[in-house]
Amino acid sequence: MSLKTYFLQVKEVVQETSDSVTIYFWHPLSEQIKYKAGQFITIIVPAGEGGKKVRRSYSMSTSPHSDTSIGVTVKRVAGGLVSNYLNDKVKVGDFLEIIEPMGNFVVETDADNARHLVMFGAGSGITPLLSMAKSVLKMEPNSRVSLVYGNRSEESIIFKQKLHELEAQYGNRLVVSHVLSRPSEVWVGQKGRISQGLAIRLMKEFNTDFSTDNFYMCGPNEMMEDIIKGLEIYNVPKSRIHKENFHAAIADEGDNKEEDGETLQTQTVKVKYEGEEFEFEVKPHQTILEAALEEDIDLPYSCQAGMCTACMGKCVEGKVKMDEEEGLTEKEIKQGFILTCVAHPMTKGVVIEID
């Protein structure tokens, strides 16, 4: 997969909270970058040791239907190379290297729709949900959105004012329920975390129709798993449950995962890409992509979380184990397709072909 890259100029930097910023970009002079509500871009910055380029993916908080610029909202992560770089160093006028919009966690709008979207977000998980909500509210006059948004305190609510303005603009077509785990003494809203029980109670207050409504969630895996278990009680099919994982599971150093009685061991893997063959060792704690990049083998990739499919290849020999399969369809998995950013060789003689 050939990925298109841009060098985009920073149009505006907005401090959303003490530890998060929204960075807006000018479109290139030659074209308007097209994207779908919910997608992400990958930003490449010289934040590594010795100025080494590091890339991270961030969902766009802007809507392709209601915003003129592309914008990503980045929350600072303790020790995070890219999030700290973007929060501390980026200023108006800078140029950043960007990989084109990607991702399957999307909402497509149709003016004829009359639907109810129920959304759950926590922390920076609000970013793709905001893009979706703004798009649906503007483009589908007969649709409505209910959002449950979890944070630690009043001060940590990203887009607090923006959400309030959208509620005022769209009336009963948008309902936002904030849930705070460590609110101040004057907080009168929901307290605690977004648990299965709280999610079900709020969905009933939203007049959710479990037989027709669609559900979107982005946040910690534990939160999403709790909500999904609650939806299963009401027999909501997987086809109407949509979730975005910000981070795939990563094996710890020295962790020899066991799967079906097999243990990860150092294996030699062969990758065929663009008419060349590369052979390299993959250690138990590494993914195939990590091992390749360590050997300066330039394989395609973007999100490194098993979601965008930029690193997709086909395992034609041997057996591979993936930490995360959400980015692939069941048909693709059966056909032998894998994502190198979350894949580990389980046997000797693994051969992967990448188009």
N, C-alpha and C positions, 0 to 999 in steps of 0.2 A: 504494500500500500504506500503510494507516494503522498507525503503530507506537504501541504502548502504552508509556507511560513511568510510572515509579514514583519516589518519593522514599523510599529505603530507609535505615534507621538502622543504623549500624555496631555490630555486636554484640561483635566481638573482632578484634584485630589481632595476628597472630603473625609474629614475625621468623623466617623460614625459614633464610636465609643472610645474610651481610653486605650483600647487594644484592638481596634479595627478601623480600616480605611476602605473607602470605595475609590477606585482608580478608573477614571473615564478616559477613553481614547478617541482621537480623531480617526475617521475612516481614511484609508489610503486615497490619494488624489485620483487614482485610476479606476477605483471601483467601490461599491458599497458592500461590506462584508455581510453575507447572509447567514442567519442562524435561526434555530428554533428555540422557543421558550423552554428553558430547562437545560440547555446544552452548556458545555464548558469550553474554555480555551486553555491552552498550556502556555505558561510564561517561562522563558529561559533567561536566567540572569547569572552574572559572574559572582555567585555568592559562595562558591566552594573554596577549598584550600588553594591558595595561590591564584585566586581568580578563576578557578575551574567553573565551567558552566553547569548550572543545576536547573532542572525543570520541575515545575509543579503545575497541577491542573486546578483551575478555579471556575466554579459555575458563574455564569453571568447573572447579575441581579437586575439587569436591564431587560426590557421587553422589546422584541423586534417590531412590535406594533405601536408602542406608546413612547418609546425613547429614541432620540436621534443619535445618541452615542452608544457604543458598547462599553459596559462597565462591569468590573469584577469587584467583589467585596472580600477583603482578606483579613481574617482574624489572626492576631499574633499567636504563634505556638511557641511554648518554652523550648528554646534550643533549635527552633525551626529556621533553617538557613534562608529559605526563600520568603517566608512570611515576615521575618524580621527585616530582611532587605527591603521588601515592598513597603512595610510600615515606616521604616526609618529613613530610607535614602531616595525614594522616588519622588520627583517633583515635576511640576508643570513644565512642559517643553522637552523632557527626556524622551528618548526612543527606547522601546522595549521589544525584544524579539518574541513573537507570538506564533504558535501553531494554530492553524485554522480550527473553527468551532467543531466539536464532536460530541457524541453521547446519545444514548437512546432513551434517557429519562426525560421525555419531552411531552408537551401538550400541543396538539395542532387544533387550530380554531376553525369554526364554521358558524357563520351568522345564524344559521337555522337551528343550531343546537339549543336545547332547553334542558340543562343538566345541573347537577350538584356535585362539585368537587370538594372532597373533604381532605384537608392537608394537616400533616403533623411535622413540625420542625423543632430543632433544638440548636441553640447557638448559631454558628455560621451555616447550619443546615437550612436556614431561612432563604439563602440566596437563590437557588433555582425555583423554590416555591413562590418567591415574590415575582420572579419573571413570569411564571405560569399564571399567577393570580392576576397580575396587571393585564396580561394578554387576553385571558378569558373575559374579564370584566369589561374590557373595552370592545372586544370583537364579538361577543355573544350577549346581546342585551337581555336575553331571556334565561341566562345561566346565573348561578350564584356560587360563592366560594365560602367555605367555613375553614378557619385556620386555628389550630392549637399550636402555640409557640412557647417552648420552654427555655428559660434562662435562669441564671443564678440570682440576679438582683435587678432592680429597676434600671440601674446605671448600665447594666450589661446588655440591655435589649437593643439589638441592632435594628435600625429602621423604626424605632418607636414612634417618632413623629410622622414618618411617612405612612405607616400603617394607620395611624389615627386619621390622617388626611384622606386616605383611601376609603376608610369607613364612612367618613362624613360625605365624601363624593358619591359613593355608591349605595348608601343607605342600607336597607336590609338585604342587599345582594352580597354584602361582605360582612362576615362576623369573625372577629378575632378574639380568641380567649388566651390570655397570657397565663402561664404557669411558672411560678418562681420558687426555687428551692431554698433561697436564703433572702427573703424579702425584708424590707424595713418594717418597723412596728406599725407604720401607718398604711401598709399595703392591705387592700380590701379584696383583692382578686384571689384566684386559685393559688394554693400553696402546695409545695412538694415537688414531685417529679411526675412525668407523664407515664403513668402506670396503665396496665390493662383496664383496671376498674375505672380509673378517671377517664380514660379514653372513651370507654363505652358510655359512661354517664354523659359526657359532653356531646358525643355523637347523637344520643337520644334528644338532648336539648336542641341540637341543630336540626331536628326532624329528619335525620338521615334515613334514607330508604336503602336498607342493606341488600335489597334484591336488584337495584339498578345503579346506585351511586358508584363513583370511582374514587379510589383512595390513593393519596400520594404522600410519601414520607421521606425525610432526609434528616439523619442525625445518628446518634450512637446505635450500634447494632442491637444492644440490649433493649433500648426503647422500641425499635422497629419490630423486633421479635415479639415483644409483649403485645404490641398493637395487632400484629398479624394473628397471634393466638386468639385475641379477642374477636377479630373478624371471622376467624374460622368457626367460632361458636354460632355465628349467624350464616354459615355456609357461603361466605363470600368467595367466589372463585379467584384463583391466582391471576387470571386475566384482567381483573379489575383492581388489583393491588400492585402499585408501582413504587419502587424504592430505589434510592441512590446511596451507594456505599462510597464514602469519601476515602476510606482506607481499607485495603485488602489485608487479610491476615498475613503476617510475616513471621517466618520461622526464626526463633532465637538462635544466636550463635551457638553452635555445637548441638543443636536440637536435632536428633535423628528421629523424625516422625515415623510412626508405624502406621501402615495402611494395609489392610488385608493380610496381615502377618509379615509384611515386608518392611524393611528398615531403610531409610535413605542413606546412601553411601556416596562417596565421591565417584562420579562416573564421567566418562568421556562422551561428549555429545557432538554430533555432526550437524551443521546447519547449512542448507543450500539456499543462497540468496543472491539474486541478480547475476546469475551465471558463475558464481564463485562458491567454493566449499570451504567452510571453516570448521576446524576441530579444536575443542577446548574442554578443559575440566570444569565440572560443576560440583562444588562442595556441598555437603548436606544442608548448610544454612543459607545457601544461595539459590536464587531462581536462575533459570537459564539465561534470562536477559541480563541480570546482574553480573553473571560470570562472563558473558560476552563483552559487556561494556568495560569490565575490568581488564580485558585483553585488548581493548581499543578496537573491538569489532563493532562497526557502526550499523547495528540492526535497527529497524524502525520501531518507534515506541512513542507514547505520549503520556498517558495518565499514570502509568505504573501502579494501577489499582485494579486491573482486571475488568475495566468497564468500557473503555473506548474502542477496543478491538484493533487499534493501530498496530499492535505487535502480533497479530494473529498469524499462525502458521499451521501446517498440517503434519502431524506425527505419522510418518509412513513406516517407521520401524521402531520396535521397542515400546516401552510403556512409560507414560508420563502422568504425574499427579499434580492437580491444580489446587491452590489454596482457595480459589474463588472462581465460580462458574457463572455468575450472574450475567456477565457480558456476552455469553454465547447462548444460542438457542439449543434445544434438545437435539434437533436435527444436525446442527453443526458439530456437537459433541460426539454424536454417533458416527459421523463421517470422519472423525479423527482430528478435528481442528482443536487447537490449543492456543492459549495466550502465554507467550514466553515470559511476561512480567510476573506471572504468578505460578509458573510451572516448574516442577522438579522432576529430574529423570529417576524413574523407579527401577529401571533395569539397565543392563549393558546394551550397547548398540543402538541407542536412540538416534534416529535421523529425522530432522525436521526440514520441511520445505516451506519457504516463505515467498509468496508472489511479489 
